[in-house]
Amino acid sequence: MTQSFAGQSALVCGGAGGLGGATARRMVELGMKVVVFEPDAAGADAYADELGAGAVAVAGDHNDDETVLRAIAKAKQIGEFRLAVNAAGTAINSPPTADASGNPHDMAVFREMMELHLFGPFNLSRLCAAAFASNEPDGDGARGLIVNTASTAAYDGQARQAAYSAAKSGIVGLTIAMARDLAAIGVRANAIAPGPILTPRLASAPDHIKAALTANVAFPKRFGHAEEYANLVEAMLRTPFLNGQTIRLDGALSTPLTTFA
Ligand SMILES: NC(=O)c1ccc[n+]([C@@H]2O[C@H](COP(=O)([O-])OP(=O)(O)OC[C@H]3O[C@@H](n4cnc5c(N)ncnc54)[C@H](O)[C@@H]3O)[C@@H](O)[C@H]2O)c1
């Protein structure tokens, strides 16, 4: 059955980044209007321009209600707002829980990681879900979909990833809970847990780190492509019975006991 998304709109947080950028592009290809939401105003503008008439940029931060609400207002202005994708992030260098010299993990770094990778996605989700509540329900009673981004680190955290793994496990936990919360208003929530995907944040990594990241991917033995993440967002959109799940996208990766510091 061909499903049309023309007339609908999406908000993609981190929409000029690797995974978010591929998703924004795919949603435009599907006929949706897309808000590219990014802290870097120039980067957001440039990427929305590249995507053409189907995309607009809103500069902001997922922890800042005012800019998130501005992005939601824009999404409602350009279409029937039905999809929110949390694909923001940035690398934060984290210490071990305690080091050999007896220094404990800096709590400011832990809090920064939570703000970026857990609080921000939840903040954007709650505000988008509230906006979806007034949508006309479809034949299933559905009003919207939230897609979160976890990581294989949610299940298999590396050394020096205590904070990141905790945040990403939080995404897995909140996704199923949100799906049950939001059932009452016909809003679904799913998450994708990527393994190593070659996006700008990994493209600049040294070669030995890149080799280590793909060494334990079972098959296909390579980095994932951002378009494969976009495929999964599209599948979530097209598959209404899929709800509350976190799907690994990792080539059957098994994570060894190593550190990528
Ligand atoms: N690439 C991978 O291999 C991989 C693997 C597992 C999980 N992830 C997760 O996927 C998400 C996206 O990663 P990516 O590889 O596309 O990174 P990326 O750096 O290519 O893109 C992330 C985007 O998020 C934006 N951003 C940063 N802080 C923000 C904020 N406060 N509010 C809104 N936007 C913000 C950045 O400007 C950037 O454009 C992250 O949460 C990351 O942890 C990525």
The ligand as an SDF file (V2000), in Angstrom:
LIG
                    3D

 44 48  0  0  0  0  0  0  0  0999 V2000
   27.3740    8.1220   14.4660 N   0  0  0  0  0  0  0  0  0  0  0  0
   27.3890    7.0620   15.2460 C   0  0  0  0  0  0  0  0  0  0  0  0
   28.1580    6.1050   15.0460 O   0  0  0  0  0  0  0  0  0  0  0  0
   26.4460    6.9780   16.4220 C   0  0  0  0  0  0  0  0  0  0  0  0
   26.3770    5.7630   17.1100 C   0  0  0  0  0  0  0  0  0  0  0  0
   25.5150    5.6560   18.1850 C   0  0  0  0  0  0  0  0  0  0  0  0
   24.7420    6.7280   18.5740 C   0  0  0  0  0  0  0  0  0  0  0  0
   24.8310    7.8970   17.8830 N   0  0  0  0  0  0  0  0  0  0  0  0
   23.9920    9.0070   18.3420 C   0  0  0  0  0  0  0  0  0  0  0  0
   23.3120    9.5920   17.2540 O   0  0  0  0  0  0  0  0  0  0  0  0
   23.0840   10.9720   17.5010 C   0  0  0  0  0  0  0  0  0  0  0  0
   23.5490   11.7560   16.2870 C   0  0  0  0  0  0  0  0  0  0  0  0
   24.9200   11.4900   16.0650 O   0  0  0  0  0  0  0  0  0  0  0  0
   25.6370   11.8730   14.6880 P   0  0  0  0  0  0  0  0  0  0  0  0
   26.6650   10.8320   14.4640 O   0  0  0  0  0  0  0  0  0  0  0  0
   24.6300   12.1640   13.6270 O   0  0  0  0  0  0  0  0  0  0  0  0
   26.3970   13.2080   15.1360 O   0  0  0  0  0  0  0  0  0  0  0  0
   26.6330   14.5590   14.3180 P   0  0  0  0  0  0  0  0  0  0  0  0
   27.6660   15.3050   15.1040 O   0  0  0  0  0  0  0  0  0  0  0  0
   26.9010   14.2820   12.8830 O   0  0  0  0  0  0  0  0  0  0  0  0
   25.2380   15.3210   14.4200 O   0  0  0  0  0  0  0  0  0  0  0  0
   24.7020   15.7350   15.6370 C   0  0  0  0  0  0  0  0  0  0  0  0
   24.0160   17.0710   15.4400 C   0  0  0  0  0  0  0  0  0  0  0  0
   23.3940   17.4550   16.6890 O   0  0  0  0  0  0  0  0  0  0  0  0
   23.5280   18.8550   16.8010 C   0  0  0  0  0  0  0  0  0  0  0  0
   23.4120   19.2500   18.2030 N   0  0  0  0  0  0  0  0  0  0  0  0
   24.4020   19.2370   19.1480 C   0  0  0  0  0  0  0  0  0  0  0  0
   23.9260   19.7080   20.3150 N   0  0  0  0  0  0  0  0  0  0  0  0
   22.6260   20.0110   20.1030 C   0  0  0  0  0  0  0  0  0  0  0  0
   21.6060   20.5500   20.9280 C   0  0  0  0  0  0  0  0  0  0  0  0
   21.8760   20.8860   22.2090 N   0  0  0  0  0  0  0  0  0  0  0  0
   20.3600   20.7410   20.4090 N   0  0  0  0  0  0  0  0  0  0  0  0
   20.1120   20.4200   19.1150 C   0  0  0  0  0  0  0  0  0  0  0  0
   21.0460   19.9220   18.2700 N   0  0  0  0  0  0  0  0  0  0  0  0
   22.2850   19.7190   18.7710 C   0  0  0  0  0  0  0  0  0  0  0  0
   24.9110   19.1480   16.2220 C   0  0  0  0  0  0  0  0  0  0  0  0
   25.0260   20.5040   15.8360 O   0  0  0  0  0  0  0  0  0  0  0  0
   24.9930   18.1820   15.0540 C   0  0  0  0  0  0  0  0  0  0  0  0
   24.5550   18.7610   13.8380 O   0  0  0  0  0  0  0  0  0  0  0  0
   23.8250   11.2980   18.8130 C   0  0  0  0  0  0  0  0  0  0  0  0
   22.9080   11.2740   19.8850 O   0  0  0  0  0  0  0  0  0  0  0  0
   24.7950   10.1540   18.9540 C   0  0  0  0  0  0  0  0  0  0  0  0
   25.1200    9.9020   20.3020 O   0  0  0  0  0  0  0  0  0  0  0  0
   25.6640    8.0550   16.8140 C   0  0  0  0  0  0  0  0  0  0  0  0
  1  2  1  0
  2  3  2  0
  2  4  1  0
  4  5  1  0
  4 44  2  0
  5  6  2  0
  6  7  1  0
  7  8  2  0
  8  9  1  0
  8 44  1  0
  9 10  1  0
  9 42  1  0
 10 11  1  0
 11 12  1  0
 11 40  1  0
 12 13  1  0
 13 14  1  0
 14 15  2  0
 14 16  1  0
 14 17  1  0
 17 18  1  0
 18 19  2  0
 18 20  1  0
 18 21  1  0
 21 22  1  0
 22 23  1  0
 23 24  1  0
 23 38  1  0
 24 25  1  0
 25 26  1  0
 25 36  1  0
 26 27  1  0
 26 35  1  0
 27 28  2  0
 28 29  1  0
 29 30  1  0
 29 35  2  0
 30 31  1  0
 30 32  2  0
 32 33  1  0
 33 34  2  0
 34 35  1  0
 36 37  1  0
 36 38  1  0
 38 39  1  0
 40 41  1  0
 40 42  1  0
 42 43  1  0
M  CHG  2   8   1  16  -1
M  END
$$$$
